[in-house]
Amino acid sequence: MNREKYIENDILYLAEVVEADYNMLYNSWNDTDTVWGYNYKLPYSFNEYCENAAKAENWAAVIIRREDGTVIGRIGLSAGLPDLTITIFKPYRNQNYGTSAFLLGIRYGFEVLNLDMIYAGSYEDNTASRKMIEQCGFKPNPAGNLIEPHIFSGEDRLQLDFIIENPRKKKVMTRQELIDYCLTLPAAYEDYPFDDITDDKRWTVMRHQANKKTFAMIYERNGKLCINLKCDPVEADYLRQIFADLTPGWHMNKTHWNTIILGGDVPEDELLKMISKSYDLIKPKVRNIL
């Protein structure tokens, strides 16, 4: 079957919804578990669903397993507020397909649709859904929480709202902001040992006053602001697997140092933690005197 492929990873790809999919999608929406998960039941017939399917969402796709081309679910962004929704069909649940597909949906929303942010919702009693949303990087957005009547019992049911911001559009820390944060650490000072380099390209070296050891090096490379930070070797290897914009230290011992490219996929709060840990690794050790 010919259909447009939107985005893919090693396991799945998201592709165009075609008319042949409507029957399985309609049946999925009427599945009891899906109705419970969304607290919603379709209010119209199959024919009405076919007429309204294209209008209900800003973007919709089927989730296809690469190894055999099987359609295993649906994903979409609702019209208006960009709310990411997903359904994995019953035979394919609890196999981590949901998380993998949700991450693809986020990528498509940010990289292709160029959205500033994406929302997602989960009912408080739907632990699996909430866990998946949080694993994909969403943060709680309490202002968007809603209390609705439970579709089966009629009792109050809390819908939790979550939000994720496009990392490529977030405000990026400047060189001076990095320096200022480093200077909040006790006895830290800035140094410029490479005086022959012009101001916009020079390296700022952050050191400890007591032992002159370096814990951060701030510089520009290929037009991007970078910072080199010391790190425990085991943690360094782990972080390199998580973040694409964190690599072995440039011009440094690659076992003990990482380079972080500002404006990439390393969140600001994580970067600040890494700076503090680098500082802790080089600061003078306090000896116990008996």
C-alpha positions in Angstrom: 0.0 0.0 0.0 1.4 3.4 -1.0 1.3 6.0 1.8 3.4 8.9 2.8 6.0 8.2 5.5 6.3 11.1 7.9 9.1 10.1 10.3 10.8 6.9 11.5 13.2 5.2 13.9 14.8 1.7 14.1 11.5 0.1 15.2 8.6 2.1 13.9 7.5 4.7 11.4 4.6 7.1 11.3 2.7 7.3 8.0 -0.3 8.8 6.3 -3.8 7.6 7.3 -5.6 6.2 4.3 -9.3 5.2 3.9 -8.4 1.5 4.4 -7.4 2.3 8.0 -10.8 3.8 9.0 -12.4 0.6 10.1 -9.6 -0.5 12.5 -9.3 3.1 13.8 -13.1 3.3 14.4 -13.1 -0.1 16.2 -10.1 1.0 18.3 -11.9 4.2 19.5 -14.8 2.0 20.6 -12.6 -0.5 22.5 -13.4 -0.4 26.2 -9.8 0.2 27.3 -9.5 3.1 24.9 -12.8 4.6 26.1 -11.5 4.3 29.7 -8.1 5.8 28.8 -9.5 8.8 27.0 -12.7 9.1 29.1 -14.5 9.5 25.8 -16.7 7.5 23.5 -17.2 8.4 19.8 -20.7 10.0 19.5 -21.2 9.0 15.9 -21.6 6.1 13.4 -18.8 4.6 11.3 -20.0 6.7 8.2 -20.0 9.9 10.3 -16.5 9.0 11.6 -15.2 8.6 8.1 -16.6 12.1 7.2 -15.2 13.7 10.4 -11.8 11.9 10.7 -9.8 14.4 8.7 -11.3 17.4 10.6 -10.8 16.2 14.1 -7.0 16.5 14.2 -4.4 18.9 12.9 -2.1 16.0 12.0 -2.8 12.3 12.3 -0.8 9.2 11.4 -0.8 5.4 11.8 2.0 3.7 13.7 3.6 1.0 11.6 6.1 -1.7 12.7 9.0 -1.7 10.4 9.9 -5.4 10.6 6.6 -6.5 9.0 4.6 -3.4 8.0 1.9 -4.0 10.5 -0.3 -1.1 11.6 -0.1 -1.2 15.4 -1.8 2.0 16.4 -2.6 5.7 15.7 -1.1 9.0 16.8 -2.2 12.6 16.2 -2.1 16.2 17.2 -5.5 17.7 18.0 -6.8 20.7 16.1 -6.3 24.0 18.0 -4.2 23.3 21.0 -1.4 20.9 19.9 -2.3 18.0 22.2 -0.5 14.8 21.3 -2.7 11.6 21.6 -1.9 8.0 20.9 -3.5 4.6 20.9 -1.7 1.3 20.6 -4.0 -1.5 19.4 -4.7 -4.2 21.9 -2.3 -7.0 20.6 0.7 -4.7 20.7 0.4 -3.1 24.1 3.0 -3.4 26.9 5.8 -3.8 24.4 7.3 -0.2 24.6 5.8 0.7 21.2 3.9 3.5 22.8 6.9 5.4 24.1 8.8 4.9 20.9 5.9 6.2 18.8 5.2 9.1 21.2 8.9 10.2 20.9 8.5 10.2 17.1 5.3 12.3 17.3 7.2 14.8 19.4 10.0 14.9 16.9 7.6 15.4 14.0 5.8 18.2 15.9 9.0 20.1 16.6 11.2 19.3 13.6 8.6 19.3 10.8 5.6 21.2 12.1 7.9 23.7 13.9 5.6 23.8 17.0 6.8 25.9 20.0 5.3 23.4 22.5 3.2 20.2 22.7 0.7 19.3 25.3 -0.4 15.8 26.5 -2.9 14.6 29.0 -3.4 11.6 31.3 -6.0 10.8 33.9 -4.6 10.5 37.4 -5.6 6.8 37.7 -3.9 5.9 34.3 -0.4 5.2 35.7 1.0 3.6 32.6 0.0 6.6 30.4 1.4 9.1 32.9 4.7 7.2 33.2 5.1 7.2 29.4 4.4 10.9 29.1 7.0 11.7 31.8 9.6 9.4 30.2 9.2 11.3 27.0 10.2 14.5 28.7 6.9 16.2 29.4 6.6 18.3 32.6 3.4 18.8 34.7 1.3 21.8 33.7 -1.1 22.2 36.7 -2.8 25.2 35.1 -4.3 22.8 32.5 -5.6 20.2 34.9 -9.3 19.4 34.6 -11.9 17.5 36.7 -14.4 15.6 34.5 -17.1 13.0 35.3 -15.8 9.4 34.8 -17.4 8.0 31.7 -18.4 4.8 33.4 -19.0 5.7 37.1 -19.9 9.4 36.8 -17.5 10.2 39.7 -15.0 13.1 39.5 -11.9 12.1 37.6 -8.8 14.3 37.4 -7.1 14.8 34.1 -3.5 15.9 34.5 -2.0 18.2 31.9 1.6 18.0 30.7 3.7 20.2 28.4 7.0 19.9 26.5 8.8 22.9 24.9 10.7 22.8 21.6 14.4 22.6 22.7 15.4 24.4 19.4 13.3 27.4 20.3 14.2 27.8 24.0 16.3 30.7 25.2 20.0 29.6 25.2 22.3 30.7 27.9 24.9 33.2 26.8 28.7 33.1 27.5 28.3 35.8 30.2 25.4 33.8 31.9 27.6 30.7 32.0 30.4 32.7 33.5 28.1 34.3 36.1 26.8 31.0 37.2 30.3 29.6 37.5 31.2 32.6 39.7 28.5 31.7 42.1 30.6 28.7 43.2 32.9 29.4 46.1 36.4 30.7 45.2 35.7 30.4 41.5 37.3 32.9 39.1 37.6 33.5 35.4 40.8 33.4 33.4 41.8 34.1 29.8 45.1 32.3 29.2 45.1 32.5 25.4 45.5 36.2 24.9 46.4 35.9 21.3 42.8 34.9 20.4 40.3 37.6 19.5 37.6 38.5 21.9 34.7 36.7 20.2 36.7 33.5 19.8 38.7 33.4 23.1 38.4 30.7 25.7 37.1 31.6 29.1 38.6 29.2 31.7 36.9 28.9 35.1 39.2 27.9 37.9 39.4 27.5 41.7 41.4 30.1 43.5 43.0 27.7 45.9 44.5 25.2 43.5 44.1 26.9 40.1 42.4 23.8 38.7 40.0 24.2 35.8 36.4 23.1 36.1 34.9 24.7 33.0 36.1 26.0 29.6 33.8 28.2 27.6 34.4 28.9 23.9 32.8 29.1 20.4 33.3 26.4 17.8 31.7 26.3 14.4 29.5 29.2 15.4 28.1 27.6 18.5 28.8 28.2 22.2 30.3 25.3 23.9 31.5 24.4 27.4 33.9 21.7 28.5 33.2 20.1 31.9 34.9 17.5 34.0 32.9 14.4 34.7 33.1 11.0 36.4 34.0 8.5 33.6 31.1 6.2 34.1 28.6 9.0 34.2 30.3 10.7 31.2 29.7 7.6 29.1 26.1 7.4 30.3 25.4 11.0 29.5 26.9 10.7 26.0 24.3 8.0 25.3 21.4 10.2 26.4 22.3 13.5 24.8 23.2 14.0 21.2 24.8 17.4 21.9 27.1 16.1 24.6 30.3 14.6 23.3 33.7 13.6 24.5 35.7 16.7 25.5 37.1 18.6 22.6 40.9 19.2 23.1 40.6 17.5 26.5 41.0 14.0 28.1 38.0 12.3 26.5 37.6 9.9 29.4 37.2 12.6 32.1 35.8 15.6 30.1 32.6 16.3 28.1 31.8 19.0 25.7 28.2 20.4 25.7 26.9 22.4 22.8 24.6 25.1 24.0 21.1 25.3 22.5 21.0 21.6 21.9 19.2 18.8 23.7 20.8 19.2 27.1 18.3 21.0 29.3 19.5 24.1 31.2 18.9 22.6 34.6 20.9 19.5 33.7 23.8 21.7 32.4 23.9 23.6 35.6 24.1 20.4 37.6 27.0 19.2 35.3 28.9 22.5 36.0 28.5 22.0 39.8 29.6 18.4 39.6 32.7 19.4 37.6 33.5 22.0 40.2 33.1 19.4 43.0 35.6 17.1 41.2 38.4 19.8 41.2 37.8 21.7 44.4 40.4 21.2 47.2 39.6 18.2 49.4 39.0 19.0 53.1 41.3 16.8 55.2 40.1 15.6 58.6 42.7 16.5 61.3 42.6 14.2 64.3 
